[in-house]
Amino acid sequence: MAQVEPIADKVTSYFYALLFLHLPELRSLFPASMDVQRDRLFKALLTAAKHVDDPGALAAYLVPLGRGHRKYGTLPEHYPAVGECLLGALGQYATDVWDAETEQAWVRSYTLISQIMIDAAAADESRAPAWWQAEVVEHERRTGEIAVITVRPDEPYPFLAGQYAALETPWWPRVWRHYSFASAPRSDGLLSFHVKAVPAGWVSGALVNRARPGDVIRLGPPTGSMTVDHGTGDGLLCLGGGTGIAPIKALVEDVAERGRGRPVEVFYGARSEHDLYDIEALRQLERRHPWLSVRSVVDEGRSDGLPGRLPDALGGYGPWAGHDAYLAGPVGMIRSGVAALRGTGMPGHRIRHDPVEELVPNAG
C-alpha cells in the first residue's frame, strides 16, 4: 500500500488499460468519461484490502458496494477478470515488495472481497431491482444554482431518513452521482432531493438546468448509515452545510413522525443569507415541535443568524453530553466539524456522517 498509493493514478490507468485490452466488452459498463468512476473503483478495492482482516468492517463496506454495482450491469463472471488485472497492475508498480507470497496474499484477499460482493448482489436480486425508474413530478428552483427535485419511483422504494442514493440522468448514461433524500419516507411514495449545480457537473447541471416534470431518471439502491437510533431517547445535534441540510431535515421529520420529544439541535450553515434556501421549511418544523431548535450560521454578509463558519458556532452552545451528532455537507465542513466535536470531548462513535469518499462525487 505504501508503495502504490502515492502513484495511484498510474496504477489505476494501467489497471484499466489491462482490463479493456483483455475484455473490451466491459468498456460499455463504464461512462464515456472515466475520471470519477475510474478512481472510485480502484480506491474501493484498496480500501477493502485494508479491512480484509476485520470481517465486520469488510462486510459493512462491501455489502452496499455489491448491491450498488448491480446498477452498472456487473455480473459474477466479471469479478475474476477484474482480479487478474488488479494483480497485474499491483505487480507492475509495487516491484520492490512484490513476490510470490505477496501475490498469494492478494489472491486470497481479492477472492474474499469479490465473494462478499457477489453474495450481496445475489441476495439483493431476490428482493429488489438493480435500479428504479423515477419520473420527475416537481422541479422547484430555489436559487440560481439549487433545485429541489421530487420524483415518483415506478416501484416501492424502501429507505431510511438520513440515507442517500445514486442518480443517473438520461443525458449522461452510466454517470451516477450520490444525493441524500431530503425527507423521511412519505405515504405517497415520493422522493425529494436537493441538488446544487456545480461547474462542469454533468449530473448536477442536468438535474438543475435541464430536468423538468415528465423526465425519467434512474435511482440506485438506498445506502448509508447516518440514521437515527429510535431505541434511545438521546438528543440529536445536527450540522447541515449547504445542500447537506437535506438529510438533516429528513432526520428531523423522522424524529417528529415517531412522536417522541427528543431534543434536536440543528445548525444550518451557508455562505450567505441568500444561500439558506430551506430555512423557512425548518422554521415551520421548529414552530410545530418544541423539542426542535434551529440556528442559522452565515459565513459572509449580514444575517439574522450566527456569524462565521458552521463548526465554530458550536463553541457558544452545549454541552453535548447525551447527544448523537449528525453532519452533512461539503467534505471540508465534515472534517472540520468532526474535529470540533472531538475537541468538545464527544466520542467518535457518537459522530455520524456519510463516508467522505462518497461525498466527492456530489460535486458532479
MARGUNU-197468 format. One record per residue (C-alpha): residue in one letter; x, y, z. Coordinates in steps of 0.2 Angstrom, whole numbers, plus 5000, padded with zeros to 4 digits. Layout:
BEGIN
aXYZ/...
This chain:
BEGIN
m500050005000/a501450125005/q502250104988/v500650104977/e499650244985/p500750394981/i500650334962/a498850284962/d498450374946/k499750274936/v499250114944/t497450154941/s497750194922/y498750034920/f497349934928/y496049994916/a497249984901/l497449794906/l495549774909/f494949854892/l496349764882/h495849594888/l494049614890/p493549764879/e491649724881/l491749784899/r492049964892/s490249984889/l489849964908/f490850124911/p490350314907/a491150394892/s492250494904/m493250384916/d493850524928/v492750494944/q492250314941/r494050264937/d494650324953/r493250264964/l493350084958/f495250064961/k495150164978/a493750044983/l494749894980/l496249964990/t495150015004/a494349845005/a496049765006/k496549875021/h495049795030/v495249615025/d495749555042/d494249645050/p492649535044/g491449655052/a492149815044/l492449725027/a490649665026/a489949835031/y491049915017/l490749785003/v488949735005/p488249905000/l489549904985/g489049734980/r487249794979/g487649954971/h488649884957/r487149794951/k486549954943/y488149954932/g487749784925/t489049704934/l488949514934/p489849374944/e490949324929/h491649494928/y492549484945/p493949364940/a494449474926/v494549624937/g495549524950/e496849474937/c497049654931/l497149714949/l498649594952/g499449644936/a499449824940/l500049804958/g501449684952/q501949814938/y502149954951/a502549884968/t504049804961/d505149824977/v503949724988/w503049614975/d503449424977/a502549264977/e502049274995/t501349454992/e500449394976/q499649254985/a499049364999/w498249474987/v497449324978/r496649274995/s496149454999/y495349484982/t494449314982/l493649364999/i493249534993/s492449484977/q491449344985/i490649464998/m490149574984/i489449434973/d488449364988/a487749534992/a487149564974/a486349394973/a485449424990/d484849594984/e484249524967/s482949424976/r482149574984/a482449724974/p482849784956/a484549834951/w483850014949/w482250104949/q481450224936/a480850384943/e479850514935/v480150694939/v478550764946/e479150934953/h480651044949/e480751194961/r482251314958/r482651384975/t484251494969/g485151514953/e486151354957/i485051254968/a483451154964/v482351044974/i481850894963/t480450774968/v480250604959/r479050464959/p479850294958/d479050154947/e479050034961/p479050044980/y480750124986/p481150075004/f482450195013/l482850275029/a482950455033/g484750505033/q485250385018/y485750435001/a485650354983/a486550364967/l485650454952/e485850444934/t485050564921/p484550524903/w485850654897/w487350564904/p487150374903/r488150274915/v488650434925/w488050414943/r488150544957/h487550524975/y486250634983/s485350625000/f483550605002/a482850775008/s481350705018/a480850555028/p479850415019/r478250485013/s476550405012/d476350454994/g478050364990/l478850524983/l480650564985/s481450734986/f483250784983/h484250954984/v485450974970/k486751114968/a487451134950/v489251154951/p490551204937/a490751054925/g489550954935/w488750834922/v487350764933/s487050914945/g487051034930/a485750924921/l484650904936/v484651084940/n484651164922/r483851034911/a482750914921/r480850954920/p479250864926/g478950714915/d480850674913/v481350504919/i482950474929/r483650314937/l483950284955/g485150154963/p484850074979/p484750174996/t486350165006/g487150255021/s487150235040/m486850415045/t485150355053/v484350385069/d484350255083/h482550265089/g482950145103/t483650285114/g483050455119/d484750535116/g484750705109/l485250745091/l486550885086/c486450915068/l487551015057/g487051045039/g488051145027/g487351205010/t486351065002/g486950955017/i485351025025/a484350895015/p484750735025/i484650845041/k482850895038/a482450715034/l483150665051/v482050795060/e480550735051/d480950555056/v481050605074/a479450705073/e478550555065/r479050445079/g478150565091/r479450565104/g480050735111/r481950705109/p482950865109/v483650905092/e484851055089/v485051105071/f486451215065/y486151265047/g487651345038/a487851435022/r489051565014/s487751705014/e485951735020/h485351705002/d486051535002/l484951475017/y483751415004/d482751295015/i482751395031/e480851435031/a480451245030/l481551215045/r480751365054/q479051295051/l479651125059/e480351225074/r478651315077/r477751145077/h478951055088/p479551125105/w480951005106/l481751075090/s482951215089/v483651285073/r485051415071/s485751485055/v487651515053/v488151635039/d489951655034/e489851815024/g488751975024/r487352025036/s486251895043/d484951875057/g485951715062/l487551675069/p489151745060/g490651635055/r491051455050/l489751325054/p490951215066/d491551365075/a489751415080/l489651265092/g490851345104/g489451455111/y488251315115/g488251145123/p488751045132/w488350905121/a488350755133/g486950635129/h486850695111/d487250605094/a488050715081/y487550705063/l488550805049/a488150835031/g488850955018/p490550985009/v492050875013/g492951015022/m491451055033/i491350875038/r493150865043/s493251025052/g491550985061/v492150815067/a493750895073/a492751025083/l491650895090/r493050785096/g493850945103/t492250955115/g492550785121/m491250695110/p491750515107/g491950465089/h490650335090/r489350465093/i489850565077/r488950515061/h489150565043/d489250495026/p490850415020/v492050555014/e492450464998/e490550464994/l490450654996/v491750694982/p490550634968/n489250754974/a490250894966/g489750824949/
